[in-house]
């Protein structure tokens, strides 16, 4: 069912990375800039992520011998240094996820560049290394994003949804590896309900909510795909939900033919097999259109 399967390392059936977006309470401050600071209950829900869930997640990864990727807004890196230190001590990748979860599509090119650069400074100062990858806050990849990322030497993006396996996105000034996911692999529709965030979905039971991720894994394993859940510590990191995830990880790791790696390692593998001629990735130009697509024919 995958027309151009990519060869995974050591004959692995699929590649996997659980990507945690540690947004914490940046979300409520962006959504409610005037009174977000006073929404105490919402802040407590979101702070559960860095304060309680992150140590739990990292402990599980250490027990299972996994290193994975956390996308973290720079404001959260500055605000929650203990959580970031825990992630770093575990050897996990920290990817770029904006400054305070701002929307790139609502900014000018210059504004988007400013927030990219301000965040890069924070990440490099705290982690000691330049991030290889970026995920646009709320998948809001703008018409300028690809060019700005290429200019700054990024290797991969993890915001788009155009395939089941890695592909290349081509900007006017170069290429990036795209490591795609999709909304069906995001935990918000399964587990998030919040008046303060204007997001009201029926909350699923832990096993029921995780079933969609399990079924996505099953087909990635069968056909050689890429399995990249987009999850959040305050949601999936809750005790009962993470218990289900940990059980699942123990089960599939016992198979011995599933490759778990940080996103930067997956992107490096894609570039390696592409350069060697062992894989011919699909190439997609972005932005896809140069201007509005009008349903009204132009006047003579």
C-alpha positions in Angstrom: 0.0 0.0 0.0 3.0 2.3 0.3 4.4 2.8 -3.2 7.9 3.8 -2.3 8.8 2.2 1.0 11.9 3.5 2.8 14.4 1.0 4.1 14.6 1.3 7.9 17.8 0.5 9.8 18.6 -3.1 10.5 15.5 -4.4 8.7 13.1 -2.7 11.1 9.4 -3.0 10.1 8.7 0.7 10.9 10.1 3.8 12.5 8.6 5.4 15.6 8.9 8.5 17.6 6.5 9.6 20.3 6.7 13.4 20.0 5.7 15.3 23.1 4.8 19.0 22.7 5.4 20.4 26.1 3.4 23.6 25.7 2.5 23.9 29.4 0.5 27.1 30.1 1.8 29.0 27.1 -1.6 28.0 25.5 -3.7 29.9 28.0 -1.6 33.0 27.8 -1.7 33.1 24.0 -5.4 32.4 23.9 -6.2 34.9 26.6 -3.5 37.6 26.7 -5.4 39.9 29.0 -6.6 37.5 31.7 -4.8 34.2 31.1 -2.7 34.7 34.2 -5.8 34.6 36.3 -7.2 31.3 35.0 -5.9 29.3 37.9 -7.6 26.0 37.1 -6.6 26.0 33.5 -3.0 26.8 34.4 -3.0 24.0 37.0 -4.1 21.5 34.3 -1.4 22.6 31.9 1.4 22.8 34.5 0.7 19.1 35.3 2.7 18.5 32.2 6.1 19.8 33.2 5.7 19.3 36.9 4.2 15.8 37.1 4.1 14.1 33.7 7.5 14.9 32.3 9.4 13.1 35.2 7.1 10.1 34.8 7.5 10.0 31.0 11.3 10.3 31.2 11.5 7.6 33.9 9.6 5.2 31.6 11.8 6.0 28.7 14.9 5.3 30.8 13.5 2.0 32.0 12.8 0.9 28.4 16.0 2.3 26.9 14.3 4.9 24.7 15.4 8.3 23.6 12.6 10.4 21.9 11.8 14.0 21.0 10.2 16.9 22.9 9.1 20.0 21.1 9.1 22.9 23.6 8.2 26.5 23.2 11.2 28.7 24.3 9.1 30.5 26.9 8.4 27.1 28.5 12.1 26.2 28.4 12.7 29.4 30.4 9.7 28.9 32.7 10.2 25.2 33.5 13.9 24.6 33.7 13.6 21.6 36.0 11.5 19.7 33.4 13.9 20.7 30.6 16.8 19.5 32.7 15.0 16.2 33.3 14.5 15.8 29.5 18.1 16.7 28.8 19.5 14.3 31.4 17.5 11.5 29.7 19.3 12.2 26.4 16.2 13.3 24.6 16.0 15.7 21.6 14.6 19.1 22.2 13.0 20.6 19.1 11.9 24.1 18.2 8.2 24.8 18.8 8.0 28.6 18.7 8.5 31.0 21.5 5.1 31.0 23.3 3.1 28.9 20.9 2.4 31.9 18.7 0.7 31.4 15.4 3.2 31.8 12.5 0.3 32.3 10.0 -0.9 35.4 11.9 2.6 37.0 11.6 4.5 38.8 8.8 7.6 37.1 7.5 9.7 39.5 9.6 7.7 38.7 12.7 7.9 34.9 12.1 11.7 35.3 11.7 12.0 37.3 14.9 10.2 34.6 17.0 12.2 31.8 15.3 15.5 33.6 16.1 14.5 34.5 19.7 13.6 30.9 20.4 16.8 29.6 18.8 18.8 31.8 21.1 17.0 30.3 24.2 17.4 26.7 23.0 21.1 27.1 22.2 21.8 28.8 25.5 20.0 26.2 27.6 20.8 23.0 25.7 24.2 23.9 24.2 23.1 22.8 20.7 21.2 24.2 17.8 17.9 22.3 17.2 17.7 20.2 14.0 13.9 20.2 13.8 10.8 22.4 14.1 7.1 21.8 14.6 4.9 24.8 14.0 2.6 25.6 16.9 -0.8 24.0 16.2 0.6 22.9 12.8 0.4 26.5 11.6 3.1 26.3 8.9 3.0 29.5 7.0 3.9 30.4 3.4 7.3 31.7 4.7 8.1 28.9 7.2 10.1 26.6 4.9 12.3 29.3 3.6 13.0 30.6 7.1 13.9 27.1 8.3 16.2 26.4 5.4 17.9 29.8 6.0 18.6 28.8 9.6 20.0 25.4 8.8 17.1 23.2 10.0 17.2 19.6 8.8 13.6 18.6 9.2 10.1 19.8 9.9 7.3 17.9 11.7 4.3 20.0 11.0 2.7 18.7 7.8 0.5 15.8 7.0 1.2 14.8 3.4 2.3 11.2 3.6 2.6 8.0 5.6 6.4 8.1 5.4 9.1 10.8 5.2 9.2 13.0 2.2 11.0 16.2 1.1 9.6 19.7 1.1 11.2 22.0 -1.3 11.3 25.7 -0.7 12.7 28.3 -3.0 16.1 28.2 -1.2 16.5 24.5 -0.4 14.9 21.3 1.0 13.9 19.9 4.3 13.0 16.4 5.4 9.3 16.2 6.4 8.4 13.8 9.1 4.6 13.8 8.9 1.9 13.0 11.3 -1.8 13.9 11.2 -4.7 14.9 13.4 -5.7 11.3 14.0 -2.4 10.8 15.8 -2.9 13.9 18.1 -4.2 13.4 21.7 -6.3 16.5 21.8 -9.4 15.0 20.2 -9.1 12.0 22.5 -8.3 13.6 25.9 -8.7 17.4 26.0 -11.7 19.3 27.3 -11.2 22.8 28.4 -13.5 25.8 28.5 -10.5 28.1 28.9 -9.0 26.8 25.7 -12.3 26.8 23.8 -11.8 23.1 23.1 -14.6 20.8 24.1 -14.4 17.2 23.1 -15.9 14.2 24.9 -13.0 12.7 26.9 -12.3 9.1 26.1 -11.3 6.4 28.6 -7.5 5.8 28.5 -7.6 2.5 26.6 -10.4 3.7 24.3 -8.6 6.9 23.5 -5.3 5.1 22.9 -6.9 2.6 20.5 -6.5 5.0 17.6 -2.8 5.2 18.2 -2.5 1.4 18.4 -4.4 0.9 15.1 -2.2 3.5 13.4 0.9 1.6 14.7 -0.4 -1.7 13.5 -0.6 -0.5 9.9 2.7 1.3 10.1 4.2 -1.9 11.2 2.5 -3.9 8.5 3.4 -1.6 5.6 6.7 0.0 6.7 5.4 3.4 7.7 6.3 6.1 10.1 4.5 6.3 13.5 4.7 9.7 15.0 2.1 10.5 17.7 1.7 14.1 18.5 1.0 14.1 22.3 1.1 16.5 25.2 2.4 15.8 28.8 -0.7 17.4 30.4 -3.0 15.0 28.5 -1.3 11.7 27.6 1.0 12.1 30.6 -1.9 11.6 33.1 -1.4 8.6 35.2 -4.0 6.2 33.8 -3.2 7.2 30.2 0.5 6.9 30.5 0.1 3.5 32.2 -1.6 2.3 29.0 1.1 3.8 26.8 3.9 2.2 28.9 2.2 -1.2 28.6 2.0 -0.8 24.8 5.7 0.2 24.6 6.8 -2.8 26.6 4.7 -5.0 24.2 6.0 -3.7 20.9 9.6 -3.3 22.0 9.6 -7.0 22.9 9.2 -7.8 19.1 12.7 -6.6 18.4 11.9 -5.3 14.9 10.6 -1.8 15.7 12.9 1.2 15.4 12.4 3.9 18.0 14.6 7.0 17.6 14.5 10.7 18.1 13.2 12.7 15.1 16.7 14.1 14.3 18.0 10.5 13.9 15.1 9.6 11.7 15.7 12.6 9.5 19.4 11.8 9.3 18.6 8.3 8.2 16.3 9.7 5.5 19.0 11.9 4.2 21.6 9.1 4.3 19.6 6.6 2.3 18.5 9.3 -0.1 22.1 10.4 -0.7 23.1 6.7 -1.2 20.4 6.2 -3.8 18.6 3.6 -1.7 15.4 5.7 -1.3 13.8 8.2 -3.7 11.5 10.4 -1.5 8.5 12.2 -2.8 9.3 15.9 -3.2 6.6 18.5 -2.5 7.0 22.2 -3.2 5.9 24.5 -0.4 4.1 26.7 -0.4 1.9 24.8 -2.8 0.3 28.0 -4.3 1.7 31.4 -5.0 -1.5 33.2 -4.2 -5.2 32.8 -3.6 -7.1 30.2 -5.6 -10.2 32.1 -6.7 -13.4 30.4 -7.7 -14.3 33.5 -9.8 -12.9 33.6 -13.3 -10.9 36.8 -14.0 -12.6 39.5 -16.0 -11.4 40.2 -19.5 
